[in-house]
Amino acid sequence: MRKSLWLDHELINGKGVSIPEIKTIYQSLLNENERINDEIVDSIECNDYVRLSHLLANRGKIQTAIKEVESLHEDDLKNYVSTKERVSYVLTNAAESLESKGENVLLNVIKSLEKMNQSTHSLVTKSLDFSSKAFSKGNQINHKAGKFLVKKTSKGLSKLADAINKKS
């Protein structure tokens, strides 16, 4: 019996409720207060004063409940951070950190690729120039060789014709 009274006393003072449940209740009270404030604005705009008086009474009760929860669990509401919230906070920070580092790495990779592209372009240009000069020189040598052969052949044929003419 005495234990039952002690538990009832703890529940009345709100000490037998877990911190996550208290946070949930507190948040729902805040949400309800916000909803009632919005309805109060609507009822004022609609000139519905009966509804307004009911809403004001409900808001008073909600605000009293919020103050009670805050006074009983002020430290718990401020200091308690659930495991889910801590994990979420850590993951958010890690994602933000990796995002900025990832952007820096991406920029470095892009710069490196641009430099490599420029050097490749330069090498291709130089090799094309060299190839063009080599083909040009080859064509010149081929032309000179052909000209030389034609000249020697024509001289040889001319001498042969002269020799044939002298013998005849």
Sine and cosine of phi, psi and omega as CSV:
sin_phi,cos_phi,sin_psi,cos_psi,sin_omega,cos_omega
0.00,0.00,-0.72,0.70,-0.01,-1.00
-0.89,0.45,-0.64,0.77,0.03,-1.00
-0.90,0.43,-0.65,0.76,0.02,-1.00
-0.88,0.47,-0.66,0.75,0.03,-1.00
-0.91,0.42,-0.64,0.77,0.00,-1.00
-0.90,0.44,-0.69,0.73,0.02,-1.00
-0.90,0.44,-0.66,0.75,0.04,-1.00
-0.88,0.47,-0.66,0.75,0.02,-1.00
-0.89,0.45,-0.66,0.75,0.03,-1.00
-0.90,0.44,-0.68,0.73,0.01,-1.00
-0.92,0.40,-0.61,0.79,0.02,-1.00
-0.90,0.44,-0.63,0.77,0.02,-1.00
-0.99,0.13,-0.06,1.00,0.06,-1.00
0.99,0.16,0.24,0.97,-0.06,-1.00
-1.00,0.04,-0.27,0.96,-0.03,-1.00
-1.00,0.00,0.08,1.00,-0.03,-1.00
-0.98,-0.21,0.67,-0.74,-0.05,-1.00
-0.94,0.35,0.39,-0.92,-0.05,-1.00
-0.88,0.48,-0.70,0.71,0.05,-1.00
-0.87,0.50,-0.60,0.80,0.04,-1.00
-0.92,0.40,-0.64,0.77,0.03,-1.00
-0.89,0.46,-0.69,0.72,0.02,-1.00
-0.89,0.46,-0.65,0.76,0.01,-1.00
-0.90,0.44,-0.71,0.70,0.01,-1.00
-0.89,0.46,-0.70,0.71,-0.01,-1.00
-0.88,0.48,-0.70,0.71,0.00,-1.00
-0.91,0.41,-0.63,0.78,0.01,-1.00
-0.92,0.38,-0.57,0.82,0.08,-1.00
-0.90,0.43,-0.67,0.74,0.04,-1.00
-0.90,0.45,-0.67,0.74,0.02,-1.00
-0.90,0.44,-0.68,0.74,0.01,-1.00
-0.90,0.43,-0.65,0.76,0.04,-1.00
-0.87,0.49,-0.68,0.74,0.03,-1.00
-0.90,0.44,-0.67,0.74,0.01,-1.00
-0.89,0.45,-0.68,0.73,0.00,-1.00
-0.91,0.42,-0.63,0.78,0.05,-1.00
-0.87,0.49,-0.65,0.76,0.05,-1.00
-0.90,0.43,-0.65,0.76,0.01,-1.00
-0.93,0.38,-0.56,0.83,0.05,-1.00
-0.88,0.47,-0.69,0.72,0.03,-1.00
-0.88,0.48,-0.69,0.72,0.02,-1.00
-0.88,0.48,-0.69,0.72,-0.04,-1.00
-0.92,0.38,-0.54,0.84,0.07,-1.00
-0.92,0.39,-0.68,0.73,0.01,-1.00
-0.90,0.44,-0.54,0.84,-0.02,-1.00
-1.00,0.00,-0.02,1.00,-0.04,-1.00
0.85,0.53,0.59,0.81,0.03,-1.00
-0.99,-0.13,1.00,0.05,-0.14,-0.99
-0.98,0.20,-0.41,0.91,0.07,-1.00
-0.92,0.38,-0.74,0.67,0.05,-1.00
-0.89,0.46,-0.63,0.77,0.01,-1.00
-0.87,0.49,-0.68,0.73,-0.01,-1.00
-0.91,0.41,-0.63,0.78,0.06,-1.00
-0.91,0.43,-0.67,0.74,-0.01,-1.00
-0.91,0.41,-0.64,0.77,0.03,-1.00
-0.91,0.43,-0.63,0.78,0.04,-1.00
-0.91,0.42,-0.69,0.72,0.02,-1.00
-0.90,0.43,-0.64,0.77,0.02,-1.00
-0.90,0.45,-0.62,0.78,0.05,-1.00
-0.88,0.48,-0.68,0.73,0.02,-1.00
-0.91,0.41,-0.68,0.73,0.00,-1.00
-0.89,0.45,-0.69,0.72,-0.01,-1.00
-0.92,0.40,-0.57,0.82,0.08,-1.00
-0.90,0.43,-0.68,0.73,0.02,-1.00
-0.90,0.44,-0.65,0.76,0.02,-1.00
-0.89,0.46,-0.70,0.72,0.01,-1.00
-0.90,0.44,-0.62,0.78,0.03,-1.00
-0.90,0.44,-0.71,0.70,0.01,-1.00
-0.89,0.45,-0.68,0.74,0.01,-1.00
-0.90,0.44,-0.65,0.76,-0.02,-1.00
-0.94,0.33,-0.61,0.79,-0.01,-1.00
-0.97,0.24,-0.57,0.82,-0.14,-0.99
-0.80,-0.60,0.58,0.81,-0.05,-1.00
-0.85,0.53,-0.75,0.66,-0.02,-1.00
-0.92,0.40,-0.66,0.75,-0.02,-1.00
-0.90,0.44,-0.65,0.76,-0.03,-1.00
-0.93,0.36,-0.54,0.84,-0.04,-1.00
-0.99,0.11,-0.65,0.76,-0.16,-0.99
-1.00,-0.04,-0.47,0.88,-0.09,-1.00
-0.97,0.24,0.82,-0.58,0.11,-0.99
-0.81,-0.59,0.87,-0.50,-0.07,-1.00
-0.92,0.40,0.32,-0.95,0.01,-1.00
-0.87,0.49,-0.65,0.76,0.01,-1.00
-0.87,0.49,-0.68,0.74,0.02,-1.00
-0.92,0.40,-0.64,0.77,0.02,-1.00
-0.90,0.43,-0.70,0.72,0.02,-1.00
-0.89,0.45,-0.67,0.74,0.03,-1.00
-0.88,0.47,-0.67,0.74,0.01,-1.00
-0.89,0.45,-0.71,0.71,0.00,-1.00
-0.90,0.44,-0.71,0.71,-0.01,-1.00
-0.91,0.41,-0.61,0.79,0.04,-1.00
-0.90,0.44,-0.72,0.70,0.02,-1.00
-0.89,0.46,-0.67,0.74,0.02,-1.00
-0.90,0.45,-0.66,0.75,0.00,-1.00
-0.90,0.43,-0.67,0.74,0.01,-1.00
-0.91,0.42,-0.66,0.75,0.01,-1.00
-0.91,0.42,-0.72,0.70,0.00,-1.00
-0.92,0.40,-0.55,0.84,0.01,-1.00
-0.89,0.45,-0.73,0.68,-0.01,-1.00
-0.92,0.39,-0.65,0.76,0.04,-1.00
-0.92,0.39,-0.62,0.78,0.02,-1.00
-0.89,0.45,-0.63,0.77,0.05,-1.00
-0.90,0.43,-0.65,0.76,0.03,-1.00
-0.90,0.44,-0.69,0.72,0.03,-1.00
-0.89,0.45,-0.68,0.74,0.01,-1.00
-0.88,0.47,-0.67,0.74,0.03,-1.00
-0.90,0.44,-0.65,0.76,0.04,-1.00
-0.90,0.44,-0.67,0.74,0.02,-1.00
-0.90,0.45,-0.67,0.74,0.01,-1.00
-0.89,0.45,-0.69,0.73,0.02,-1.00
-0.89,0.46,-0.68,0.74,0.01,-1.00
-0.90,0.45,-0.67,0.74,0.03,-1.00
-0.90,0.43,-0.62,0.79,0.04,-1.00
-0.91,0.42,-0.66,0.75,0.04,-1.00
-0.90,0.45,-0.69,0.73,0.01,-1.00
-0.90,0.44,-0.64,0.77,0.03,-1.00
-0.89,0.46,-0.68,0.73,0.01,-1.00
-0.91,0.41,-0.68,0.74,0.00,-1.00
-0.93,0.37,-0.61,0.79,0.06,-1.00
-0.90,0.44,-0.69,0.73,0.03,-1.00
-0.87,0.49,-0.68,0.73,0.02,-1.00
-0.89,0.46,-0.70,0.72,0.01,-1.00
-0.90,0.43,-0.66,0.75,0.01,-1.00
-0.90,0.43,-0.67,0.74,0.02,-1.00
-0.88,0.48,-0.72,0.70,0.01,-1.00
-0.89,0.45,-0.66,0.75,0.00,-1.00
-0.93,0.37,-0.57,0.82,0.07,-1.00
-0.92,0.40,-0.66,0.75,0.06,-1.00
-0.87,0.49,-0.71,0.70,0.00,-1.00
-0.89,0.46,-0.69,0.72,0.01,-1.00
-0.89,0.45,-0.68,0.74,0.01,-1.00
-0.88,0.47,-0.70,0.71,0.03,-1.00
-0.91,0.43,-0.63,0.77,0.00,-1.00
-0.90,0.43,-0.70,0.72,0.03,-1.00
-0.90,0.43,-0.66,0.75,0.01,-1.00
-0.87,0.49,-0.72,0.69,0.02,-1.00
-0.90,0.44,-0.66,0.75,0.04,-1.00
-0.88,0.48,-0.67,0.74,0.03,-1.00
-0.90,0.43,-0.64,0.77,0.04,-1.00
-0.89,0.45,-0.71,0.70,0.01,-1.00
-0.89,0.45,-0.67,0.74,0.01,-1.00
-0.89,0.45,-0.68,0.74,0.02,-1.00
-0.89,0.45,-0.71,0.71,0.02,-1.00
-0.89,0.45,-0.66,0.75,0.01,-1.00
-0.90,0.43,-0.67,0.74,0.02,-1.00
-0.90,0.43,-0.67,0.75,0.03,-1.00
-0.89,0.45,-0.69,0.73,0.02,-1.00
-0.88,0.48,-0.71,0.71,0.00,-1.00
-0.90,0.43,-0.67,0.74,0.01,-1.00
-0.89,0.45,-0.68,0.74,-0.02,-1.00
-0.89,0.45,-0.73,0.68,-0.01,-1.00
-0.91,0.41,-0.64,0.77,0.01,-1.00
-0.91,0.41,-0.67,0.74,-0.01,-1.00
-0.92,0.40,-0.61,0.79,0.06,-1.00
-0.91,0.42,-0.68,0.73,0.01,-1.00
-0.90,0.44,-0.67,0.74,0.02,-1.00
-0.92,0.39,-0.58,0.81,0.04,-1.00
-0.91,0.42,-0.69,0.72,0.04,-1.00
-0.90,0.44,-0.66,0.75,0.01,-1.00
-0.89,0.45,-0.65,0.76,0.04,-1.00
-0.91,0.42,-0.66,0.75,0.04,-1.00
-0.90,0.44,-0.66,0.75,-0.01,-1.00
-0.92,0.39,-0.62,0.79,0.01,-1.00
-0.92,0.39,-0.64,0.77,0.01,-1.00
-0.91,0.41,-0.62,0.79,-0.01,-1.00
-0.93,0.36,-0.60,0.80,-0.01,-1.00
-0.98,0.22,-0.33,0.94,-0.05,-1.00
-1.00,-0.07,0.00,0.00,0.00,0.00
